Amino acid sequence: MKKLQILCLAAFTFLFANTTFAQDSGVENYDQGFRLGVGLNGGLPTDGDYDWALGGDVRLQYDLSKKTSLTLTTGFTNLFMGKDDLGNNIKDLGFIPAKAGFKAFVLKDQFYVLGELGAGFAVTNGYDKTTFLWAPGIGYANKFIDLSVRYEDYHDFRTNQVALRVAYGFKL
């Protein structure tokens, strides 16, 4: 699992470094603005404690330039029942993520890499934890549709997932 985390972090760092130094002569006239996206997420936890994940989110995006954006994401994610090491059932875990991120478009202003950091606040089944979470991802976005895949790690919940996000977005 550590190798997967290191590989994801290295890939994100490499892709981000390649786009940071690119010059775009059209950036000066770019109309900065906000976008809002509403998404549905489905995921597979990679550690075996939970069986699957489902959630929804809302993402506010501020475009710094044609190729870079800042994001704020929240919503609700539920990790559905699994089994612990002894075969006992584990209660579902529902939580509210609160993440800030940076999105860099790397190909044709539609394919991007995204890195998010934040917290996950447990809200179901008596769980009383808040965890640090981080999520590198890649995706495709056009004027209205945003499709992405991300790895999301929930440190204190001792689990993580690979998730697919399908979202509808629009300018505010």
C-alpha positions as CSV (number, residue, x, y, z in Angstrom):
1,M,0.0,0.0,0.0
2,K,2.9,2.4,0.8
3,K,4.2,1.8,-2.7
4,L,0.9,2.8,-4.2
5,Q,0.8,6.0,-2.1
6,I,4.4,6.9,-3.1
7,L,3.7,6.2,-6.8
8,C,0.5,8.4,-6.8
9,L,2.4,11.2,-5.0
10,A,5.3,10.9,-7.4
11,A,3.1,11.0,-10.5
12,F,1.2,14.0,-9.2
13,T,4.4,15.8,-8.4
14,F,5.9,15.1,-11.8
15,L,2.7,16.2,-13.7
16,F,2.4,19.3,-11.6
17,A,6.0,20.3,-12.1
18,N,5.7,19.9,-15.9
19,T,2.7,22.3,-16.1
20,T,4.0,24.9,-13.6
21,F,6.7,26.2,-15.8
22,A,4.7,26.3,-19.1
23,Q,4.2,29.7,-20.6
24,D,0.9,30.6,-22.1
25,S,0.7,33.9,-23.9
26,G,-3.1,34.0,-23.8
27,V,-3.3,33.9,-20.0
28,E,-3.2,37.7,-19.6
29,N,-6.7,38.0,-21.2
30,Y,-8.2,35.0,-19.5
31,D,-11.6,35.7,-17.8
32,Q,-11.1,34.4,-14.3
33,G,-14.2,33.1,-12.6
34,F,-16.0,30.5,-10.5
35,R,-17.4,27.2,-11.5
36,L,-19.7,24.8,-9.5
37,G,-19.8,21.1,-10.0
38,V,-22.2,18.5,-8.5
39,G,-20.9,15.0,-8.6
40,L,-21.6,11.3,-7.8
41,N,-18.7,9.2,-6.6
42,G,-18.4,5.4,-6.5
43,G,-15.3,3.7,-5.1
44,L,-13.6,0.5,-4.1
45,P,-11.7,0.5,-0.8
46,T,-8.2,-1.0,-1.3
47,D,-7.6,-2.4,2.2
48,G,-10.4,-5.0,2.6
49,D,-12.0,-3.5,5.7
50,Y,-15.0,-2.1,3.7
51,D,-16.7,-3.5,0.6
52,W,-17.5,-0.4,-1.4
53,A,-18.1,3.3,-1.2
54,L,-20.7,5.7,-2.6
55,G,-21.1,9.4,-2.2
56,G,-22.0,12.8,-3.6
57,D,-20.1,16.1,-3.6
58,V,-20.2,19.7,-4.5
59,R,-17.0,21.4,-5.8
60,L,-16.4,25.1,-6.0
61,Q,-13.6,25.9,-8.5
62,Y,-11.9,29.3,-9.0
63,D,-10.0,29.5,-12.3
64,L,-6.7,31.3,-11.7
65,S,-5.8,30.9,-15.4
66,K,-6.8,28.8,-18.4
67,K,-4.6,26.0,-17.0
68,T,-4.8,26.3,-13.2
69,S,-7.6,26.4,-10.7
70,L,-8.2,26.2,-6.9
71,T,-10.9,24.0,-5.6
72,L,-13.0,23.5,-2.4
73,T,-14.9,20.2,-2.2
74,T,-17.4,18.9,0.3
75,G,-20.2,16.3,0.3
76,F,-20.9,13.0,1.9
77,T,-19.2,9.6,1.5
78,N,-20.4,6.3,2.9
79,L,-18.1,3.3,3.2
80,F,-20.3,0.2,3.3
81,M,-20.0,-2.7,5.6
82,G,-17.0,-5.0,5.5
83,K,-15.2,-7.4,7.8
84,D,-12.2,-6.9,10.1
85,D,-9.2,-9.3,10.4
86,L,-11.2,-11.7,12.5
87,G,-14.1,-11.9,10.1
88,N,-16.4,-9.7,12.3
89,N,-18.8,-7.3,10.5
90,I,-17.7,-3.6,10.6
91,K,-20.4,-0.9,10.8
92,D,-20.8,1.4,7.8
93,L,-18.8,4.6,8.0
94,G,-20.3,7.8,6.7
95,F,-18.4,11.0,6.8
96,I,-18.3,14.6,5.4
97,P,-15.1,15.5,3.6
98,A,-13.8,19.1,3.5
99,K,-11.0,19.5,1.0
100,A,-9.0,22.2,-0.7
101,G,-7.1,21.5,-3.8
102,F,-5.2,22.6,-6.9
103,K,-6.1,21.6,-10.4
104,A,-3.7,21.8,-13.4
105,F,-4.8,21.2,-16.9
106,V,-2.0,19.4,-18.7
107,L,-3.4,18.5,-22.2
108,K,-5.7,20.5,-24.5
109,D,-7.2,22.4,-21.5
110,Q,-9.4,19.3,-20.8
111,F,-7.2,16.7,-19.2
112,Y,-6.1,17.6,-15.7
113,V,-4.3,16.5,-12.5
114,L,-5.7,17.4,-9.1
115,G,-4.4,17.2,-5.6
116,E,-6.6,17.8,-2.6
117,L,-5.9,17.9,1.2
118,G,-8.4,18.2,4.0
119,A,-10.4,16.5,6.7
120,G,-13.1,13.8,7.0
121,F,-15.6,14.2,9.7
122,A,-17.4,10.9,10.7
123,V,-21.1,11.4,11.2
124,T,-22.7,7.9,11.3
125,N,-23.0,4.8,13.5
126,G,-21.3,6.3,16.6
127,Y,-18.0,6.9,14.9
128,D,-16.4,9.9,16.6
129,K,-13.3,10.7,14.6
130,T,-12.0,13.3,12.3
131,T,-9.2,12.3,9.9
132,F,-6.7,13.9,7.7
133,L,-7.3,13.0,4.1
134,W,-5.4,13.5,0.8
135,A,-6.5,12.7,-2.7
136,P,-4.4,12.9,-5.9
137,G,-6.4,12.3,-9.1
138,I,-6.6,12.7,-12.9
139,G,-9.6,13.7,-15.0
140,Y,-11.2,15.1,-18.0
141,A,-13.5,18.2,-18.0
142,N,-15.3,20.1,-20.7
143,K,-17.8,22.9,-20.4
144,F,-20.4,20.8,-18.5
145,I,-19.0,17.3,-17.7
146,D,-16.2,16.3,-15.3
147,L,-15.0,12.7,-15.1
148,S,-12.1,11.8,-12.8
149,V,-10.4,9.0,-11.0
150,R,-8.7,9.5,-7.6
151,Y,-7.0,7.7,-4.9
152,E,-8.2,8.9,-1.5
153,D,-6.6,8.1,1.8
154,Y,-8.3,8.5,5.2
155,H,-5.5,8.3,7.7
156,D,-7.3,7.9,11.0
157,F,-10.1,5.8,9.6
158,R,-7.4,3.3,8.5
159,T,-8.8,2.9,5.0
160,N,-8.6,4.4,1.6
161,Q,-10.3,4.0,-1.8
162,V,-9.9,4.4,-5.5
163,A,-13.0,6.3,-6.7
164,L,-14.7,7.4,-9.9
165,R,-16.4,10.8,-10.0
166,V,-19.0,11.8,-12.6
167,A,-20.1,15.5,-12.3
168,Y,-22.0,18.2,-14.0
169,G,-20.4,21.6,-13.8
170,F,-21.3,25.2,-14.8
171,K,-20.0,28.7,-14.5
172,L,-21.4,30.9,-11.8
